[in-house]
């Protein structure tokens, strides 16, 4: 039997009805994904049940899609060393954990609902924190959530971003090509769905810019710009917000302390993570070996190739 956390009934129902999870075939599919990973000479990946089930759930238990996502996840981490830097928990990550920029609120939106991330843009010190530093922290946080947060994996995540006192110098760092590189990991590698992004306390000038951004987004419905807290309360539910915004879903200071503790606990995990990834040379060799087999499979039983007709 697979060693995975038992889900609360509400979340188990979401997994069954929305992600096609079937306990009867679950162990078999986890084993099949593990076997595929172990067969790939160029891929060294984690094969723990809890890690693999996150990718299968995100892919609605489509084994072939889960293979692609696991491969992209590790290929990205091997190629984008410049963005992710080392995989060790270093002083920069711990500094960001203590900064109060990020918080994961303790209660999701209902037992079977999405997790809530809260970001305070005004706490970003651009003299210390670059856009890539913030992305790296988000990538580390996501990997901790792969292994520890079933609501995040199954029901998705709601982002609440407080734009109070956002540093103008941060906006100057926006680089479209950089953001495409960062977004590809979040979109194609991390096994969770972004349910919605809610922005509050943005200045009129910032709201204007965000409205322009939303107009060119593919999924416009995911970005919500709130003119005041009352609007945010109606969208999420006041009780699901932190006490600093009038809710009762924990305090942002406690969430900050939690991150530092969580990163410390995951330090051995990330240290071990240095050995995982994709070897492109071995991958190229593997694909080269596969091509003759595919060509042979296209031949007729008598050994001749099928005739191709061109107009």
C-alpha positions in Angstrom: 0.0 0.0 0.0 1.3 3.5 -0.9 2.6 5.6 1.9 0.6 8.8 1.5 -1.3 11.0 3.9 -4.9 10.2 4.5 -7.2 13.0 3.2 -10.0 14.6 5.2 -13.4 13.5 3.7 -14.1 16.8 2.0 -10.7 16.9 0.2 -11.0 13.2 -0.7 -14.3 14.0 -2.4 -12.6 16.8 -4.4 -9.9 14.3 -5.4 -12.4 11.8 -6.5 -14.9 14.0 -8.4 -12.5 16.6 -9.9 -9.2 14.7 -10.2 -10.5 11.2 -11.1 -8.8 9.7 -8.1 -9.7 6.0 -7.6 -8.2 4.2 -4.6 -8.5 0.9 -6.5 -5.9 2.0 -9.1 -3.9 4.5 -7.1 -1.1 2.2 -5.9 -0.7 0.7 -9.4 -0.3 4.1 -11.0 2.2 5.3 -8.4 4.2 2.2 -9.0 4.0 2.7 -12.8 5.3 6.2 -12.5 8.1 5.1 -10.2 9.1 2.3 -12.6 9.2 4.7 -15.6 11.5 7.1 -13.7 13.8 4.3 -12.8 14.0 3.1 -16.4 15.2 6.5 -17.7 19.0 6.5 -17.6 19.1 10.3 -17.9 16.7 11.1 -15.2 17.4 11.0 -11.4 14.2 11.9 -9.6 12.5 11.4 -6.2 10.3 8.3 -6.1 8.7 8.6 -2.7 4.9 7.8 -2.9 3.9 11.2 -1.4 6.0 13.1 -4.0 4.8 11.1 -7.0 1.1 11.2 -6.0 1.2 15.1 -6.1 2.1 14.9 -9.9 -0.5 12.2 -10.6 -3.2 14.1 -8.8 -2.4 17.3 -10.7 -2.5 15.4 -14.0 -5.8 13.8 -13.0 -4.2 10.4 -12.8 -3.1 10.5 -16.5 0.2 8.6 -16.3 1.6 10.0 -19.5 0.9 13.6 -18.5 2.5 12.9 -15.1 5.6 11.6 -16.8 5.9 14.8 -18.8 5.5 17.0 -15.8 8.0 15.2 -13.7 10.5 15.4 -16.5 9.9 19.1 -17.0 10.2 19.7 -13.3 13.7 18.2 -13.2 14.8 19.4 -16.6 14.0 23.0 -15.5 15.9 22.7 -12.2 18.9 21.3 -14.1 18.9 24.0 -16.8 17.9 27.1 -14.8 20.7 27.0 -12.2 21.1 30.8 -12.7 17.6 31.4 -11.4 17.5 28.8 -8.7 21.1 29.1 -7.8 22.1 26.3 -5.3 19.4 24.1 -3.9 20.7 24.6 -0.4 18.8 26.5 2.3 21.1 29.5 2.6 21.1 32.8 4.5 19.2 34.6 1.6 16.3 32.2 1.8 16.1 32.4 5.6 16.3 36.2 5.3 13.3 36.2 3.0 11.5 33.8 5.3 11.9 36.3 8.2 11.1 39.4 6.0 7.3 39.1 6.4 6.8 39.3 2.6 5.3 35.8 2.4 2.7 33.9 4.4 0.8 30.7 4.0 -2.4 31.0 6.0 -3.2 28.1 8.4 -6.7 27.4 7.2 -7.7 26.8 3.5 -11.0 28.1 2.2 -13.0 25.3 3.7 -11.7 21.7 4.5 -11.8 20.8 0.8 -10.8 24.2 -0.5 -7.7 25.9 -1.8 -4.7 27.1 0.2 -4.2 30.8 0.7 -0.9 32.5 0.1 -0.5 36.1 1.3 2.1 38.5 0.0 3.0 41.9 1.3 4.7 43.8 -1.5 5.6 46.7 0.8 8.0 44.5 2.8 10.2 43.9 -0.2 13.5 45.7 0.2 14.9 46.1 -3.3 18.4 46.8 -1.9 18.3 43.2 -0.5 15.8 41.3 -2.6 15.8 40.9 -6.4 12.9 39.6 -8.4 14.9 36.4 -9.0 15.4 36.0 -5.2 11.7 36.2 -4.7 11.1 33.6 -7.4 13.7 31.3 -5.8 11.9 31.5 -2.5 8.6 30.7 -4.2 10.2 27.7 -5.9 11.5 26.4 -2.6 8.1 27.0 -0.9 6.4 25.1 -3.7 8.6 22.1 -3.3 7.9 22.0 0.5 4.2 22.2 -0.4 4.5 19.3 -2.8 5.5 17.1 0.1 3.3 18.6 2.9 0.1 20.3 1.7 -2.7 18.3 0.2 -5.1 21.2 -0.1 -2.5 23.1 -2.2 -1.9 20.1 -4.4 -5.6 19.0 -4.9 -7.7 22.1 -4.6 -5.1 24.7 -5.7 -4.0 28.0 -4.3 -5.5 31.5 -4.0 -3.0 34.3 -4.0 -3.8 37.5 -2.0 -1.3 40.3 -2.7 -1.2 43.5 -0.6 0.2 46.3 -2.7 0.5 48.8 0.2 3.7 50.8 -0.3 5.1 48.6 -3.1 8.6 49.9 -3.9 8.7 51.6 -7.3 12.2 50.3 -7.8 10.8 46.7 -7.8 8.6 47.6 -10.8 11.7 48.7 -12.7 13.1 45.1 -12.4 10.3 43.7 -14.5 11.7 41.9 -17.5 9.3 40.1 -19.9 11.9 37.4 -20.9 12.8 36.8 -17.2 9.2 36.4 -16.2 8.5 34.0 -19.0 11.4 31.8 -17.8 10.1 32.0 -14.2 6.4 31.4 -15.2 7.2 28.3 -17.2 8.2 26.5 -14.0 5.1 27.6 -12.2 2.9 26.7 -15.2 4.5 23.4 -16.4 6.5 22.1 -13.4 4.8 22.8 -10.1 1.8 20.4 -9.5 -0.8 22.9 -8.4 -3.5 25.1 -9.9 -3.7 28.9 -9.4 -7.4 29.4 -8.6 -7.3 33.2 -8.4 -5.1 36.2 -7.6 -6.6 38.9 -5.5 -4.9 42.3 -5.3 -5.8 44.8 -2.6 -4.6 48.2 -1.5 -3.1 49.1 -4.9 -2.8 52.8 -5.7 -4.9 54.2 -8.5 -1.8 54.3 -10.7 -1.0 50.7 -9.9 -4.6 49.6 -10.5 -4.5 51.2 -13.9 -1.3 49.3 -14.8 -2.8 46.0 -13.5 -6.0 46.5 -15.5 -3.9 46.8 -18.6 -2.1 43.6 -17.7 -5.3 41.8 -17.1 -6.7 42.8 -20.5 -3.8 41.0 -22.2 -3.9 37.9 -20.0 -5.2 34.6 -21.4 -7.1 33.9 -18.2 -8.4 37.3 -17.3 -10.9 35.8 -14.8 -8.0 34.8 -12.5 -6.9 38.3 -11.7 -9.2 40.3 -9.3 -8.3 43.9 -8.4 -10.2 45.1 -5.3 -10.7 48.8 -4.6 -11.1 48.2 -0.9 -11.2 45.5 1.8 -14.9 45.1 1.7 -14.6 43.9 -1.9 -11.9 41.4 -0.8 -14.1 40.2 2.0 -17.0 39.4 -0.4 -14.6 37.5 -2.7 -12.9 35.3 -0.2 -14.7 35.5 3.1 -13.5 37.7 5.9 -12.9 34.7 8.2 -10.3 33.3 5.8 -8.1 36.4 5.9 -5.3 37.1 8.5 -6.1 39.1 11.7 -4.1 42.0 10.3 -6.9 42.4 7.6 -9.7 41.9 10.1 -10.0 38.1 9.7 -9.3 35.2 12.0 -7.1 33.0 9.8 -4.0 33.3 11.9 -1.5 36.2 12.0 1.1 37.1 9.4 3.8 37.2 12.1 3.1 33.5 13.0 3.1 32.6 9.4 6.6 34.2 9.0 7.9 32.2 12.0 6.5 29.0 10.4 8.4 29.5 7.2 11.7 29.8 9.0 11.0 26.6 10.9 9.8 24.8 7.8 12.9 25.7 5.8 15.1 24.6 8.7 13.3 21.2 8.8 13.6 20.8 5.0 17.3 21.6 5.0 18.4 17.9 4.6 15.8 17.5 1.9 17.1 20.3 -0.2 20.7 19.3 0.4 19.9 15.8 -0.9 18.1 17.5 -3.9 21.4 18.5 -5.4 21.8 14.9 -6.8 18.5 15.0 -8.7 18.0 16.2 -12.3 18.3 15.5 -16.0 21.6 14.6 -17.8 21.2 16.1 -21.3 24.0 14.1 -22.7 22.5 10.8 -21.5 19.1 11.9 -22.7 20.4 12.7 -26.2 22.1 9.3 -26.3 18.9 7.6 -25.1 16.8 9.3 -27.8 19.4 8.4 -30.5 19.1 4.7 -29.4 15.3 4.9 -29.5 15.1 6.2 -33.1 16.2 3.0 -34.9 13.6 1.1 -32.9 10.9 3.5 -34.0 12.0 3.2 -37.6 11.9 -0.6 -37.4 8.4 -0.5 -36.0 7.3 1.4 -39.0 8.3 -1.4 -41.3 5.9 -4.1 -42.7 6.1 -7.6 -41.5 8.2 -8.6 -44.5 10.8 -6.1 -43.4 10.0 -3.5 -46.1 8.9 0.0 -45.3 5.3 1.1 -45.9 4.9 3.0 -49.2 4.4 6.7 -48.7 2.3 8.5 -51.3 2.9 12.2 -51.9 0.5 14.4 -54.0 
